[in-house]
Amino acid sequence: AAWAGAADPHDVEELFTRTFDLSPPCCPEVGWHLFGDTYKRGAFLVKLRVAVREHGVDPGTELPDHLAVVLRLLAKLTGSEDPRSLVEEVVLPALAKMIGCFPDGEVNPYHALLRVVSTVLAADFGVAAPVAARGNGTHHLPVFSPEIEP
């Protein structure tokens, strides 16, 4: 926060672009980190799009699996909608992969921000934050997002 407050807004935007937009391993789309470009990600995107609309979350120009959109959705979910599974099965594993994409020793405020988000979510939902992982894996479709019905 101190860095962003003191930095030139153009420098903040440039670092964001270099960190997330120009570095595919650190893209902010959580579904990509879980499923890659597969049918399962497509199913996940459809379910998220429905949930985003139902809860009045405006994704703007982003896909519904963009981290910022998913975090805004998470804030609107009720206990009966199982926000804990979204955190445990989707957000924390994706954050672990994003955190793992930063080179050792690199100073980047977004790295610290992702670690803080992971730590706070893990504490708030009483789940263990996964260890930072490298690369894209293939996961099962999370409980939050069951297979699309025909």
Secondary structure, 3 states (H helix, E strand, C coil): CHHHHHCCHHHHHHHHHHHHHCCHHHCCEHHHHHHCCCHHHHHHHHHHHHHHHHCCCCCCCCCCCEHHHHHHHHHHCCHHHCHHHHHHHHHHHHHHHHHHCCCCCCCCHHHHHHHHHHHHHHHHHCCCCCCCCCCCCCCCCCCCCCCCCC
